[in-house]
Amino acid sequence: MVNGAFVSSTTKSLVIAAVQPATILLLASTFIIKLNLALVFAAISGLVVLGITLGFLLKFKTFKTRGAGINTLQTFQSFLKSWVSQKPAELETYFTLYSHDEPVATRIVLTTTTTDRIAMVLPGVHPGPFFPVGSYNLSELIYGELRKNNVTPIVLHGVGGHERNLPTNALTRQYAAAIASAVAQSETGQQLQKMRGPNRSKQGSTTVTTIGFGNQVVAFLSNAPFNTDDLDPSAVDRAISVAKESGVELMLVDAHNSIGGENLEQPELDWLKVFSDIRGDPEEEFDVGAAHSSELQFEHGSDISDGGITALVFRKQASTYALITSDSNNVVVGLRQMVIDELKKENVELIELCTSDTHNSAARYLTSRGYRALGEDTDRAQLVATITKLEKLAEGRLARGKVAAITTQLTLPLIGDQSLNDFAALTKETLSFTKAYAAGALTSALIICLVTLFF
């Protein structure tokens, strides 16, 4: 236990662990008049147990990751420091060893009125891997940076998986600051006064909802009420390829809004039809308004993080549409439909219910997933009522809007697939060995106990 949790040196751990039993042995020896077989057996048994434990530790430390040669004990201790003491520096150092520079594109749609600025941000970095390591609080940091500049942030969930995590929180803060800087510098750029859509199509289990601003198309993908996980990279590549062929600047959003339902395979989407439909819609001037949950006395549970809930409302002609976003990791199955039904009563059509996929709560709660999805901790009826209030607030602020489409290109170190695969393989390998050791140790303990009966 000393070697596993506190001291990396097995020799030092042995000395520390020996202090207490050695002291007791010395004290007890003063009362021993003469040696007998029982005392000798007890001493030998103790040395055998010590030898078995020492052998386990020495073998345990020989297991290492293939890429960076990080042994099991180092991995275990760094996880403990991160999880228990919230000191992720050591584990972040290990992820940094694996990281390699990759191009990171961040897409932003900045909507402005005479009084408000609202930024829809699609990061090229994935939240994670877990609290408090790397880019776990990506959405919260972006939210904080934009709020400093009086911009209402809407942080969406992009494509890719945990291979697109940043290795350190310091890098994540720098990335969030770079996004805020890009938004601040965009006000001199081209602004569009018309929009297309929303346009919705159902393809298999997937609902595709699109809105367009010039050549920029924002596509929201939802598999609700079926289980939603990170999008298959090959499906993303197909969408991007077809978008380029169609002359579309694609902002592909994984709504990440249903968990707890049936698992279905992601269908192959007809992106040519999706882009043709949205490009065929007439361009119209629009009004826009937004509201954030910080404006209400909204008490929520651990299923909502620092970014809260935002309602972004568009109005074209006599039709009203609402995009609802929450700084959460996924949504309980059924909640999206509850929101759709409630907004319909107000003659408002839901564009989509989206989450940021924040990992601020990942590995912090003893659930089967390690986090609580939206609606799993906060009362669902209260959530729907709050969303309705926010939509009404945003609707009351509707004003003629303009849009600037922003794309930033950065080169950032991402942890990549190898680190995840190596740590997973190391865990599997050491667990197999530990199980075998546990079986051997239990057998040895039983044998010692049986022999003890004869003394």
Backbone torsions as a table, in degrees:
resi	resn	phi	psi	omega
1	MET	NA	-41.0	178.3
2	VAL	-62.6	-46.0	-178.8
3	ASN	-67.7	-37.3	-177.3
4	GLY	-73.7	-37.7	-171.4
5	ALA	-105.3	-26.3	-169.0
6	PHE	-122.3	-46.4	-172.6
7	VAL	-122.2	128.7	-176.7
8	SER	-76.7	-25.1	-179.9
9	SER	-80.6	122.8	179.4
10	THR	-66.8	-36.4	179.0
11	THR	-62.6	-49.7	178.8
12	LYS	-61.5	-39.6	179.2
13	SER	-62.6	-39.8	179.6
14	LEU	-63.0	-42.5	179.0
15	VAL	-64.1	-45.8	-179.3
16	ILE	-62.9	-45.8	-177.9
17	ALA	-67.2	-24.9	-177.1
18	ALA	-80.7	-15.2	-175.4
19	VAL	-59.1	-50.5	-176.2
20	GLN	-67.5	-52.0	179.6
21	PRO	-65.5	-35.3	179.6
22	ALA	-65.4	-39.2	178.2
23	THR	-63.3	-45.1	179.4
24	ILE	-63.5	-40.9	179.9
25	LEU	-62.7	-41.3	179.2
26	LEU	-65.5	-42.8	179.1
27	LEU	-65.6	-42.0	-178.2
28	ALA	-68.9	-31.2	-176.8
29	SER	-64.5	-23.8	179.6
30	THR	-68.3	-19.1	-179.0
31	PHE	-99.8	-1.4	-179.4
32	ILE	-88.4	119.3	-178.6
33	ILE	-80.2	-45.0	177.9
34	LYS	-149.2	152.1	179.8
35	LEU	-72.0	148.0	172.3
36	ASN	-139.3	174.2	-174.1
37	LEU	-62.8	-35.1	-179.1
38	ALA	-63.8	-42.5	179.8
39	LEU	-65.8	-41.6	178.4
40	VAL	-62.6	-43.1	179.4
41	PHE	-61.8	-41.8	-179.8
42	ALA	-61.6	-42.9	-179.8
43	ALA	-65.8	-43.9	179.5
44	ILE	-65.0	-41.0	178.9
45	SER	-60.2	-42.8	178.6
46	GLY	-61.4	-41.8	179.0
47	LEU	-67.4	-35.4	177.6
48	VAL	-64.3	-45.9	178.6
49	VAL	-61.1	-42.9	178.5
50	LEU	-61.8	-42.5	179.7
51	GLY	-63.6	-41.5	178.3
52	ILE	-62.4	-44.6	-179.6
53	THR	-65.1	-43.2	179.7
54	LEU	-63.8	-41.5	178.1
55	GLY	-61.9	-41.1	177.7
56	PHE	-60.3	-47.0	-178.0
57	LEU	-63.1	-43.7	-178.8
58	LEU	-65.2	-40.6	177.0
59	LYS	-70.0	-39.2	-179.3
60	PHE	-56.4	-38.7	-176.7
61	LYS	-77.5	-9.7	-179.6
62	THR	-81.2	-17.6	177.9
63	PHE	-76.7	128.3	-176.2
64	LYS	-138.1	156.5	173.5
65	THR	-68.8	147.4	-174.2
66	ARG	-69.4	-39.2	-173.5
67	GLY	-78.0	-51.7	-172.4
68	ALA	-109.3	-2.9	177.5
69	GLY	66.9	34.6	178.6
70	ILE	-87.1	122.0	-175.3
71	ASN	-80.6	168.2	-174.6
72	THR	-59.8	-42.1	-177.4
73	LEU	-64.9	-41.5	176.9
74	GLN	-61.9	-42.6	178.9
75	THR	-62.3	-47.4	-178.6
76	PHE	-60.4	-46.1	-178.3
77	GLN	-66.5	-39.4	-180.0
78	SER	-67.1	-36.0	176.1
79	PHE	-65.3	-42.6	179.1
80	LEU	-62.0	-44.0	179.3
81	LYS	-61.8	-39.5	-179.6
82	SER	-68.8	-45.8	-172.0
83	TRP	-78.4	-45.4	-173.5
84	VAL	-86.7	-47.0	-174.6
85	SER	-97.7	-4.9	-178.0
86	GLN	55.6	43.2	175.7
87	LYS	-120.9	89.5	-172.0
88	PRO	-87.2	2.0	-171.2
89	ALA	-54.4	-43.7	-176.3
90	GLU	-66.8	-45.5	-179.9
91	LEU	-67.6	-37.4	177.5
92	GLU	-64.8	-32.5	176.2
93	THR	-63.7	-40.8	179.5
94	TYR	-66.0	-42.3	177.6
95	PHE	-65.0	-34.4	178.6
96	THR	-64.2	-35.5	177.7
97	LEU	-58.9	-32.7	-178.3
98	TYR	-87.9	-20.8	-170.7
99	SER	-66.3	150.9	176.8
100	HIS	-143.0	148.5	-175.7
101	ASP	-66.9	133.8	178.6
102	GLU	-138.1	149.8	173.5
103	PRO	-70.5	134.9	-179.3
104	VAL	-125.3	114.3	177.6
105	ALA	-98.9	129.2	177.1
106	THR	-116.8	124.6	-179.0
107	ARG	-107.2	136.5	-176.4
108	ILE	-135.0	134.5	170.0
109	VAL	-112.8	110.4	-177.7
110	LEU	-100.5	114.8	179.7
111	THR	-104.3	130.1	-178.0
112	THR	-126.6	146.9	169.4
113	THR	-125.9	-172.0	178.9
114	THR	-66.7	-20.3	-176.0
115	THR	-122.0	-21.3	-171.5
116	ASP	-128.0	155.1	170.6
117	ARG	-130.6	125.6	-177.8
118	ILE	-125.4	126.5	-177.7
119	ALA	-115.2	117.9	169.2
120	MET	-88.4	117.1	-174.6
121	VAL	-113.4	126.4	175.0
122	LEU	-114.5	97.0	-176.7
123	PRO	-67.2	151.3	172.8
124	GLY	-91.3	1.8	177.3
125	VAL	-108.5	144.6	-179.6
126	HIS	-95.8	139.6	175.6
127	PRO	-62.9	141.7	175.6
128	GLY	133.6	-175.6	9.2
129	PRO	-78.7	-35.8	179.0
130	PHE	-167.8	162.9	178.5
131	PHE	-60.2	134.1	-5.5
132	PRO	-108.8	45.8	-168.5
133	VAL	-107.4	136.9	170.9
134	GLY	64.4	-133.0	-176.6
135	SER	-94.8	33.7	-177.8
136	TYR	-58.5	-35.6	-176.8
137	ASN	-109.6	38.9	-178.7
138	LEU	-54.5	-50.7	-176.6
139	SER	-64.2	-39.3	-179.6
140	GLU	-64.3	-40.2	-179.8
141	LEU	-68.5	-41.3	177.2
142	ILE	-63.6	-43.4	178.1
143	TYR	-57.0	-47.7	-178.0
144	GLY	-64.0	-41.3	-178.7
145	GLU	-65.9	-41.3	-178.8
146	LEU	-72.3	-35.0	179.2
147	ARG	-64.5	-30.1	177.0
148	LYS	-59.6	-30.0	-178.4
149	ASN	-99.1	17.7	178.6
150	ASN	60.2	36.1	174.6
151	VAL	-108.1	133.6	175.3
152	THR	-81.9	114.7	-174.8
153	PRO	-89.1	140.9	169.7
154	ILE	-127.5	101.2	-176.5
155	VAL	-95.5	119.4	-176.2
156	LEU	-102.0	171.2	-179.1
157	HIS	-99.8	120.1	-178.9
158	GLY	-87.2	-162.3	-176.2
159	VAL	-96.9	172.1	-178.2
160	GLY	89.5	172.6	-178.6
161	GLY	-122.1	-153.7	-174.3
162	HIS	-71.1	-10.4	173.0
163	GLU	-65.0	-15.9	179.7
164	ARG	-101.0	23.4	171.6
165	ASN	-75.8	146.9	168.1
166	LEU	-82.6	146.6	-174.4
167	PRO	-75.9	-22.4	-176.2
168	THR	-134.7	155.0	177.3
169	ASN	-72.0	-28.0	177.1
170	ALA	-62.1	-43.3	176.8
171	LEU	-64.3	-36.1	179.6
172	THR	-65.5	-40.2	176.9
173	ARG	-62.7	-40.9	178.2
174	GLN	-64.1	-39.8	179.5
175	TYR	-65.0	-43.6	178.4
176	ALA	-61.6	-40.9	178.6
177	ALA	-64.9	-37.3	178.7
178	ALA	-64.9	-36.8	177.4
179	ILE	-65.1	-44.8	178.7
180	ALA	-61.7	-38.1	178.7
181	SER	-65.6	-40.9	178.7
182	ALA	-63.1	-39.3	177.7
183	VAL	-65.4	-43.1	-179.1
184	ALA	-63.9	-35.4	-176.7
185	GLN	-83.1	-8.4	-173.1
186	SER	-82.6	-11.5	-171.8
187	GLU	-65.8	-16.1	178.2
188	THR	-92.7	-3.0	-176.8
189	GLY	-84.3	-177.0	-178.2
190	GLN	-68.8	136.6	178.2
191	GLN	-121.9	133.7	-178.7
192	LEU	-100.7	139.9	-175.2
193	GLN	-107.0	3.0	-178.0
194	LYS	-131.3	155.5	179.2
195	MET	-135.8	160.1	173.6
196	ARG	-114.0	152.4	176.5
197	GLY	81.6	-164.6	4.6
198	PRO	-67.0	147.4	179.3
199	ASN	-126.9	129.5	-175.7
200	ARG	-122.1	137.6	173.9
201	SER	-137.7	150.3	179.1
202	LYS	-112.2	120.9	178.6
203	GLN	-126.3	105.0	-175.4
204	GLY	61.7	-127.3	-179.4
205	SER	-87.1	-2.4	-172.7
206	THR	-105.6	132.9	172.3
207	THR	-100.7	124.6	178.7
208	VAL	-109.7	119.4	178.0
209	THR	-117.8	128.1	-176.7
210	THR	-124.4	146.4	167.4
211	ILE	-132.1	149.8	-175.0
212	GLY	-132.2	143.6	175.1
213	PHE	-133.7	102.2	-173.8
214	GLY	61.6	-128.1	177.8
215	ASN	-83.6	-7.8	-178.6
216	GLN	-82.5	124.4	176.5
217	VAL	-120.1	125.4	174.6
218	VAL	-100.4	118.4	-178.5
219	ALA	-114.3	122.5	178.6
220	PHE	-102.4	126.0	178.6
221	LEU	-108.4	128.9	177.7
222	SER	-136.5	134.5	175.2
223	ASN	-101.9	4.9	-178.6
224	ALA	-56.6	139.7	8.9
225	PRO	-91.8	18.1	177.4
226	PHE	-89.2	163.8	-178.3
227	ASN	-59.6	138.6	178.3
228	THR	-117.9	128.2	173.7
229	ASP	-128.9	-178.5	178.9
230	ASP	-56.8	142.2	-176.5
231	LEU	-65.8	145.6	175.4
232	ASP	-63.8	124.7	-178.4
233	PRO	-55.2	-34.2	-179.8
234	SER	-66.9	-35.3	177.0
235	ALA	-66.8	-36.9	178.4
236	VAL	-66.3	-44.5	-180.0
237	ASP	-59.5	-40.4	178.8
238	ARG	-62.3	-43.9	-179.1
239	ALA	-62.2	-44.3	-179.1
240	ILE	-65.8	-39.7	-179.6
241	SER	-63.4	-46.8	179.5
242	VAL	-66.3	-35.6	178.6
243	ALA	-61.5	-43.8	179.3
244	LYS	-62.6	-42.4	179.1
245	GLU	-64.2	-29.3	-177.7
246	SER	-91.9	1.8	-179.0
247	GLY	71.0	31.7	-176.8
248	VAL	-110.5	134.4	169.6
249	GLU	-89.9	103.0	-170.5
250	LEU	-90.7	132.5	171.9
251	MET	-116.2	96.1	-171.6
252	LEU	-93.8	115.4	-174.3
253	VAL	-109.1	124.2	171.1
254	ASP	-87.5	107.9	-175.5
255	ALA	-60.1	-30.0	175.4
256	HIS	50.8	58.8	-167.3
257	ASN	-132.3	29.5	176.0
258	SER	-159.9	121.6	177.0
259	ILE	-141.7	140.0	180.0
260	GLY	107.0	1.8	178.9
261	GLY	-101.6	-161.4	-178.7
262	GLU	-77.7	146.3	176.4
263	ASN	-86.9	128.0	174.8
264	LEU	-132.5	148.4	179.2
265	GLU	-71.3	139.6	178.1
266	GLN	-64.5	122.8	180.0
267	PRO	-74.2	159.8	174.1
268	GLU	-81.4	118.6	-172.0
269	LEU	-87.4	147.5	176.8
270	ASP	-88.5	84.9	-175.4
271	TRP	-70.2	-29.0	177.0
272	LEU	-59.2	-42.8	178.3
273	LYS	-67.6	-40.5	179.7
274	VAL	-59.3	-47.8	-177.2
275	PHE	-72.1	-36.0	177.9
276	SER	-63.1	-42.0	-178.9
277	ASP	-64.5	-46.7	-176.7
278	ILE	-71.7	-35.1	177.8
279	ARG	-69.8	-24.8	179.2
280	GLY	-81.2	-14.9	178.3
281	ASP	-68.6	145.7	178.3
282	PRO	-69.6	144.0	174.7
283	GLU	-81.8	131.8	-178.3
284	GLU	-137.0	150.1	173.0
285	GLU	-67.3	154.2	-174.6
286	PHE	-142.2	155.0	170.2
287	ASP	-105.3	151.0	-177.8
288	VAL	-145.0	149.0	176.2
289	GLY	-156.1	158.3	-177.8
290	ALA	-141.5	155.9	174.8
291	ALA	-147.1	150.2	-176.1
292	HIS	-125.9	148.8	-175.2
293	SER	-63.1	-19.0	177.5
294	SER	-65.6	-15.7	178.7
295	GLU	-80.8	-11.7	-178.4
296	LEU	-111.4	161.8	172.3
297	GLN	-85.2	75.9	-172.9
298	PHE	-107.9	110.8	177.6
299	GLU	-98.6	122.2	-176.0
300	HIS	-128.6	169.8	-179.3
301	GLY	-95.7	-163.5	-175.8
302	SER	-74.0	-4.2	179.4
303	ASP	-81.1	-2.7	176.3
304	ILE	-127.9	128.5	-177.5
305	SER	-96.3	-164.3	-170.0
306	ASP	-60.2	-28.4	-177.1
307	GLY	-73.3	-11.6	175.6
308	GLY	62.8	-154.0	-179.4
309	ILE	-118.2	138.1	179.2
310	THR	-126.6	139.8	172.8
311	ALA	-114.4	123.1	175.9
312	LEU	-113.8	119.7	-172.8
313	VAL	-115.3	131.5	174.5
314	PHE	-113.6	145.5	172.3
315	ARG	-132.7	127.2	174.8
316	LYS	-126.4	127.9	-175.5
317	GLN	54.3	-120.2	-178.8
318	ALA	-106.8	10.0	-175.7
319	SER	-103.6	140.5	-178.4
320	THR	-119.8	135.8	-177.1
321	TYR	-131.5	143.1	-177.7
322	ALA	-128.4	130.6	169.8
323	LEU	-103.0	121.0	-178.7
324	ILE	-110.7	126.7	179.4
325	THR	-127.9	146.2	178.8
326	SER	-132.9	140.8	176.3
327	ASP	-80.7	76.1	-173.9
328	SER	-139.8	169.9	174.9
329	ASN	-110.3	94.9	179.2
330	ASN	71.3	176.1	-173.3
331	VAL	-136.5	139.3	177.2
332	VAL	-64.4	144.4	-178.2
333	VAL	-60.9	136.1	178.6
334	GLY	100.5	-25.1	-176.6
335	LEU	-67.4	-39.4	178.9
336	ARG	-57.4	-44.1	-179.8
337	GLN	-65.7	-36.3	176.6
338	MET	-60.6	-41.2	179.0
339	VAL	-66.1	-44.0	178.3
340	ILE	-57.0	-48.0	-177.5
341	ASP	-63.7	-40.6	-177.8
342	GLU	-70.1	-40.5	179.7
343	LEU	-68.5	-32.3	177.9
344	LYS	-60.6	-33.7	177.8
345	LYS	-61.9	-25.8	179.8
346	GLU	-98.8	12.9	-178.4
347	ASN	59.2	38.6	178.3
348	VAL	-120.0	132.9	178.3
349	GLU	-98.2	132.7	178.2
350	LEU	-77.0	123.7	170.6
351	ILE	-69.8	-55.2	174.4
352	GLU	-172.4	154.3	169.5
353	LEU	-102.0	117.1	-173.9
354	CYS	-122.6	152.8	172.1
355	THR	-121.1	161.6	-179.5
356	SER	-84.6	-12.8	-174.6
357	ASP	63.9	32.3	177.9
358	THR	-55.0	142.9	175.6
359	HIS	-110.7	24.2	177.7
360	ASN	-64.6	-26.9	179.8
361	SER	-102.9	-2.5	-176.4
362	ALA	-65.7	131.1	178.9
363	ALA	71.1	15.2	179.1
364	ARG	-104.8	-12.9	-175.7
365	TYR	-127.4	142.3	-176.6
366	LEU	-83.8	72.0	173.8
367	THR	-120.6	168.9	-178.8
368	SER	-63.1	-26.2	-179.4
369	ARG	-100.4	-13.2	-177.8
370	GLY	86.2	1.4	177.7
371	TYR	-152.5	167.7	176.5
372	ARG	-111.7	123.8	-179.6
373	ALA	-75.6	160.1	179.8
374	LEU	-56.7	126.9	-178.2
375	GLY	94.3	-1.3	-179.7
376	GLU	-93.9	-22.8	179.7
377	ASP	-117.4	-44.0	176.9
378	THR	-84.1	137.3	-178.8
379	ASP	-56.3	132.1	-173.6
380	ARG	-67.9	-39.6	178.2
381	ALA	-63.0	-39.1	177.2
382	GLN	-64.6	-39.9	178.2
383	LEU	-61.3	-48.2	-178.4
384	VAL	-63.3	-40.8	178.3
385	ALA	-63.4	-39.8	179.2
386	THR	-66.4	-43.0	178.4
387	ILE	-60.9	-41.2	178.3
388	THR	-63.3	-41.9	177.6
389	LYS	-62.4	-42.5	179.9
390	LEU	-64.6	-39.5	178.6
391	GLU	-62.5	-41.0	179.4
392	LYS	-66.3	-40.8	176.8
393	LEU	-60.4	-46.2	-179.1
394	ALA	-65.4	-38.1	179.5
395	GLU	-64.1	-35.4	178.3
396	GLY	-69.2	-13.0	-178.7
397	ARG	-106.0	8.8	-176.0
398	LEU	-57.0	131.7	178.1
399	ALA	-150.0	159.3	-178.0
400	ARG	-57.8	130.2	-172.6
401	GLY	-111.8	157.6	172.6
402	LYS	-130.6	152.8	-176.3
403	VAL	-128.8	137.7	170.5
404	ALA	-120.0	125.3	177.7
405	ALA	-93.0	123.4	-174.5
406	ILE	-120.9	134.9	172.0
407	THR	-128.3	124.0	176.7
408	THR	-110.2	139.6	178.9
409	GLN	-116.7	120.8	178.0
410	LEU	-129.3	159.0	170.8
411	THR	-111.8	118.3	-174.5
412	LEU	-131.8	150.8	175.9
413	PRO	-77.7	120.6	177.1
414	LEU	-110.7	151.3	-171.7
415	ILE	-73.4	-23.0	174.2
416	GLY	73.4	174.9	-178.6
417	ASP	-73.3	-35.2	-170.5
418	GLN	-61.6	-41.6	-179.1
419	SER	-61.7	-44.3	-179.9
420	LEU	-64.6	-43.9	-179.9
421	ASN	-65.9	-40.8	-179.0
422	ASP	-65.6	-45.6	179.7
423	PHE	-66.8	-35.1	177.3
424	ALA	-66.2	-43.3	179.4
425	ALA	-65.5	-40.1	178.8
426	LEU	-62.9	-43.1	179.0
427	THR	-61.7	-44.4	-179.8
428	LYS	-63.1	-43.0	-177.8
429	GLU	-65.4	-45.9	-178.0
430	THR	-71.3	-32.0	177.0
431	LEU	-65.4	-39.8	178.0
432	SER	-62.1	-44.5	178.9
433	PHE	-65.1	-42.0	-178.2
434	THR	-63.3	-39.1	178.0
435	LYS	-62.9	-43.7	179.3
436	ALA	-64.8	-41.5	177.8
437	TYR	-62.5	-44.1	-178.5
438	ALA	-59.6	-41.3	178.6
439	ALA	-64.3	-43.0	178.5
440	GLY	-66.6	-41.0	-179.8
441	ALA	-65.2	-39.3	179.1
442	LEU	-65.4	-42.1	178.4
443	THR	-62.1	-44.1	179.0
444	SER	-61.9	-41.2	-179.6
445	ALA	-64.0	-40.1	178.8
446	LEU	-65.1	-41.1	178.8
447	ILE	-62.1	-45.4	179.3
448	ILE	-61.5	-41.9	179.3
449	CYS	-63.3	-41.0	179.6
450	LEU	-64.4	-44.3	179.0
451	VAL	-62.9	-36.2	-178.6
452	THR	-59.6	-29.7	-178.9
453	LEU	-61.6	-21.0	-177.1
454	PHE	-89.2	-2.3	-178.8
455	PHE	-112.5	NA	NA
